[in-house]
């Protein structure tokens, strides 16, 4: 089968017709896009908004010893709730699930806004994190059911692109209010935005519930995953390289045990297909994890900018935001790629840009960097971020379409957010280890951390390639079975030869 014929056949079956941004953001899908993107946008904006206003809050209500825990508590709660998306969604229905998520996020925001002490702030952050994890998970899970498959890649790009928006909007809003000693006002603004998104939910999201309600994820699995994130978070606070490495190893071990137990339990957090190396899912999830880890170097860029180039904190912050900006800018054209063969090439090449951009930036790191080097840094960081954005929508879309049975679809999509959150924590710890090992000079820290984390791009490209190969094999086998059924031939007689004949045609396109 020729590549063009293969694509024509798939379009005829209604599975690869490609939509446009106008189709997604206009007409009947506009409100759905607002809810999906708005929920993730609230989560992302809140992360960076809180970071920027926290110093002013500590000065006002005290509790500086809890400074690091404000972020840790929110992250832990987000991981807990993100693992429950695939069980909450069929029980409550899409609309009520969104109301629960937005309601929890709003209540937590109110508690934080009126908090008289840092202890109360931590309670609010936990409640806020429970709602935020659900919001971020629903943003991916409902792409499959609320949008036609031709818009999945665009919907994924829109949702994940909200992290780029949050990277700029959060520090801008939080910093502006903190500048005038009105840090509580920033949270009130966040609350108003939450209410506005909630008002659109009844107009965009159906209230129907699924017929079959899956079992709840095992508490032991959730405990192991959350415990892994907690160990990594503690490691980032202790400051000792040896302790951080030890806690990181323990966290990875806990993560492996948690996933192994989830597999034995039937796949409640990751779909069953994710535990078979013949499926594209494990490779796609691994690619998502590596892309997420690579993005975490952005937390250290403002520090490097201040120490190496003498940049003001605000300007250094915007240099760090170049990664998120590149991510968003890379996604917009990439998600519009229509041909299946081009999607595979783009998805595989994107992660290599991470390596090129970050390694080049790291090699340029020197003490007393001038303006020209800073500009080159911004370009390199933009390029690395673009590599993440270029690959992300296609890898995520393959997760949504790579399940073996339709009942795994929501679990597979919701797990994208869980993998991203856990990988963010681990990536932050790995970047921290590299920074410590690169010392004592700041130039060495920047050089080793950027070059080291940039290698995630090479591994990510390899995982995408393996996922593409698994996708080809699966489609070849499916095509053989379909052809055998159409010809009235027994699968035992036709399967092997038809798969061999179909695979090259599929391989040229996927």
N, C-alpha and C positions, 0 to 999 in steps of 0.2 A: 504494500500500500504506500503511495507517495505521501510526502508530508502534507502537501496541499489538500489531497483527498482526505487524509486523516482529519485535518482541521475542519473541512467541510462537513464530514460525517458527524463530528462532535457538535458543530453548530446546528446541524439539522436535528439532533437529539435534544437541543435546548440547553446544553450544559456549558457552552463556552461563548455564547453571545456576550459581547463586551459592552458595558454601559459607559456613561460619561459622567463627568462631574456635574453637568447640568441636570442629568437624570437623577443623581443622588441628592443634590441640594435644591432641586426645584420640584414642583408638582407634588405627587402623592408621597414621596419619600422625605420631604423636607423636615417634617416634624419628627419623624423617626431619627433622622440625622442629628437634630437638635438634642434629643434625649440621650442618644448613645454618646455623642461627643461631649455634651454638657456634663454628664455624670463623671466621665474620666477627666474632663477639664477641671471640675471642682476638686477632685482628688489631687491632681497634679499641681494646681495652683495653691492648694492648701499646704502641700509639702514645702514649697519654696517661700510662701507667704509667712508661715510660722517661723522658718529659719531666720528670716530677715527681721521679724519683730520681736524675737525671743530675748535679745539683749535688753531691749526697753522694758519688756515684761518683768524680767528678773530684777532690774533696777527699781521697779515699782512695787512688786509684791514679794521680792526676795526668793529664796530657794535656789540659789546658784548651784548647790550640790546636786540638784536634780536636772541640771541643764541638759546633759546628754540623754537622759531618760525620756524627755519630752518627745524626741524623735523615735526612740526605741519602743516605747509603749504603743505609739501609733502604728509602727511597722508590725509589731507582734499581733495587734488586734486585726490589722489588715490581712495578714497571712491566715489567721484563724478563719475569718469570714470568707476569704477568697476560696478556701477549700470546701466551703459549704454551698457555693453557688449552684452546683448541679443537683443538690438535694433540695434547696430552698425553692428554686425556680419551678419545678413541677408541682410542689405542694401548694404554693401560694398563687401561681400564675405570674405571668410577666409583669402585669400592672402592679399587683400588690407587692411583688418582690421589689420593684422600684420604689414604691411608697415606703416599704420597710427600710431600704437602704438610705433614701433621702431623709426619712424621718430620724433615723439614728444619727446620720451625719449632722442634721440640723440641731438635734438635742445636744450632741457633743460640742458643737460650735457655740451654742448658748452658754453651756457650762464653762467653757474656756473664756468666753467674753466677760462673764461676771465673776470669774474666779478671784477670791480674796487671797489665795495662797497658791504656791506651786503644787501642793498636794492635791488641791481641787483641780488644778489645771491638768494634772496627770489623769485624773478620773475622766475629765472631759475629753482628753486626747484618746483614751481607750475607747470610749463610746463613739467618738468621731471616726476612729480607725475601723471599728466594726462596720459602720456604714460605708466608709470609703472603700474597703476591700470588696464589699458587695457591689458597689457602684462600678468599680474598675472591672470586676469579673463579668457583670451583666453587660457591660459595654461590648465585650467580645462574644459572650455566649449568645446574645440575641441578634447578632449580625446574621447568623444562619437562618433564623426564623422570621425576622422582620424585614429582611432585604432579599431580593432575588439573587441567585448565585452570580449573575453577571456583575453585581455590584459589591461582591464580597471584598475584593482587593481594594476598591475605593473606600468602602466603609472601614476596613481595617486601617488604611492609611489615615483616614480622618480621625479615627479614635486614638490611634497611637500618636498622631501628630499633635494631640492636645498636650502631650508632655512638653513639646517645644513651646507651645503657647504659655503653659504654666511656668516654664523656666523664666520667661520674660515678665509675665503679668504678676506672678507671685512676689518677686523681689521689688518690683516697681510699686505695687500697691502697699505691701507691708512696709517697705522702706519709707514711703511718703507719709504714712500715718505715724510711724515710729519717729520720724524726723520732728513732728510736731507734738510728741508725747501723747498721741491718741491711738496707741496700739490696739485698744479694744475696738475702735472704730473699724479697723481692718477686718476683724472677725464679724462685725455687724454687716459689713459689705458682703462678706462671704455668705452670710446667712441669707441676705436678700437674693443673691444669685441662686442659692439652693432652692428657695421658694419659687423663683421664676421657672427653674427647670421642672420642679414638681407640678407647676400649673400646666405644663405642656404634656405631661405623662398621660392623662386620660384621653387626650386628643390623638396620641400617637401609638400607644402601647395597648394591645388587647388584654382582656382580663381572663381569657381562657386558661384552664389548667390542663396539664398532660394527663392522659388516661392512666398510664402506669407510673407509679411513684417508686423511684429506686431507693434502696436502703441508704441510711445515713453513713457517711464516711466513718471508719473506725476511730474511736477516740485515741487509741494508741498511735495510729498513723498521724493524726493531727498533732498530738503531743510531741512526737519525734520531729516533725517538720518545724513546729514552733520552737522546740528546744534547740534545734540547729540554728535557727535565726537568732535566738537569744544568746547562744554561745558566741556567734560571730559579733553580735552587738557588744557584748562584754569585752571581747577581744579588742574592739576598736577604742574602748574606753581606757583599758589598762595601760596602753602606751609601750609595753615591753614587746619587742619583736618575738622573743622566744615564746612568751605567753600567747601572743596572737597566733603564731604558727600552730601551737599545740591546740588552741581552741578551734582554729580553722579545720584542723585535721579531725577533731572530735565532731565538729559540725557536719563535715562531709560524711563521716561514718554514720551519724544519726540520720542524715538525709537518705543514704543508701538503705539503711534498715527500714526507714519509713516507707520508701517506695517498694521495697521487697514485701513488706507486710501488706501494702495496698494491693500489690499484685495477687497475693494469696487471698485477699478479701474480695477479689473480683473486679478491681479497678473502679474505685469510688472517686478518687481524686484525679488520676490519669486514666484515660480509657484503656480497655483491655488491649486494644491494638498497639498501644504505646510500649508494650512489653514484648513485642515480637520484632526482631531485627529484620525480618522480611517485609515489614510494613514501613512506609515512609515516616510514620509518626515519631518513633524514637529519634531519628536523625533530625527531623524538623524541630522537635522540642530541644534537642541539644544545640542546634543552631540558634534558636531563640535565647537559650541560656547564655551562650557565648556572646551574642550581640548585646544582651543586657549587661553582662559583666564588663564588656568593653566600655560601655557608656559611663560607668561609675568613676572613671578617671576624672570626669568633669568636676567632681567635688574638690579636687586638689589643684585645679588650674588657677583659681583666684589666688591661692596661697603662693604658687610659683610666680604668678604675675607680680605680686607685691614684692616678693623677696628678690627676684632676678631682674625685674625691670623697673622697680620702684613705682608701680602703678598705684593710683588711689584705689581704695577698696571697691568703690562703685564701678570704676572702669575695669578693674581686675575681674569683678563679677561678670561683667558683660563679655569679657574674653572667654571665661569659662562657659558661658551660655552658647558659645559658637558651636559646640558639639550638638546641642539640642536644636539649634537653628539649622545646622546642616542636615540633621535627621529629618526635620520637617520639610525642608526644601528638596531633599532627595526623594521623599515619598511621593510628592505631588506628581512629577512626571513618570516615576516608575510605576505607580499604581494604574496609570493610563495605558501601559503597554498591553496590546491586545493579543498578539500571536503567541501561542503556547511555547514554541521554540524560543522566542525572544524572552519570555518570562523566565525560562530555565537559565538562559545565559545571564540575564540581569541578576537573578537571585544568586547565582554562583560567583559572579564577578564583584558584586557589591561588598561582601566582607573583605575582599582583598584591598579595597580602598581604605578600610580601617587600618590595615597594616601599613600601607604606604603613607597615609596621613599622619598617624600617630608616631611611627618610627622616624619619619622626617622631622616632625616637631621635636621629638626627644633629642635627636642628634644636633639640633640647633641650639639646645639649652646651654647657656654659658652664664657666668656671673656678669652682672652689669649689662644686660641685653639692651640694645638700642631700639629706636622706633621701628627701623626696618625689619629687625628680627621679630619684633612683636607682631608686625603685620604678617610676616611669614608664618608665625605661630597660628594666627587667626585663620589663615588659609588652610594650613595643615589640619587644624581642628575641624574646620568646616568640611574638609574632604573626608576625614574619618567619620564624622557624624553623618555625612551623606551616604557613606557606605552602609551604615546601619539602616538608614531610611530606605535606601534602594532595595535592600533584600527583605526587609520586614514584611511588607504587605503580601508578597508572594509566598514566603515561608508560612506565615500565619494562615493564608488561604488554603494552602496544602494541608495544614492541620485540620481545618474545617471540612475539607473534602476527602481526607485520607482515611476515614474510619471504615471499618469493615461492615458495620451495621448502623442504620439510621439512629437507633436508640443511644448510640455512643456520641452522637453529634454535639449535643449541648455540653456534655462532660469534656469533650475534646476542646471545644472553643473556650469554655470557662477556665480550663487548665492553663491556657496561654498566660493569663494574668497571674496565676499562682506561680508558674515557672519564672515569670518575669520578676515578681516580688522577691522570691527566694534567691534568684540569681543576682539581683541588685545587691542584696545583703552580702552574699559571698564575694561578688566582684569588688565591693567596697573594701572588704577585708583583704583580698588579694592585692588590691592597689595599695592599701596601707602597709602591707608587708614589703612590697617593692620599694615604697618610699623610704621606709626605715632602713632597708638593706642598701639603698643608694647613698646614704649619708656618709659623712656628716655635713657636707656642703649641699646647698639647695640645688645647685646645678646637677650634681650626681643623683640626687633624689628624683628630679624631673626626668633626667635622661633614662634611668633604669625603669622607672614606673611607666613612662610613656612607651618606651620600646618593648618592655615586657608585656604590658597589657595589649599592645598592638598585635602581638602574636595570636591573640584570640581570633583575629580576622582570618588568618590562614586556617586555623582549626574550623572556624565557622564555614569557610568555603568548602572544606572537605566534607563537613556534615551535610551541607546543602547538596553537594554532588552525590553523596551516598543516598540521600533522600530521593533525589531525582531518579537514580538507578532503581530504587525500590518501587517508585511510582511506575516506571516503565514496565517492570516485571509484573506488577499487579494488574496494570491495564492490559498487558498481553494475555495474562491468564483469564481475565474477565472477558476479553474479546473472544477468546477461544471457546469459552463456555456459551457465550451468547450465539456464536456462529453455529456451534454444535446443536443448540436448541432449535435454531431456525432451520437447520438442515435435517433435523430429526435424527442426528447421529448421536450415539452414546458418548457421554463425556470421556469414557475410558479410551474410545477409539480416536476421538478428534482432538482431545485436550492437548496432548503433547505436541503434535505437529502444528495445530492451529496456533498454539502459543508461540511456537518458534517462528511461524510465518508472520504473526501479528506484531511480535516484539520489535522488529526493526522499524516497522512503520510508526509504531508508537514512540520509539526512541528518537526518531527524527523530530518529533513534535514536542516532546515533554522535557 
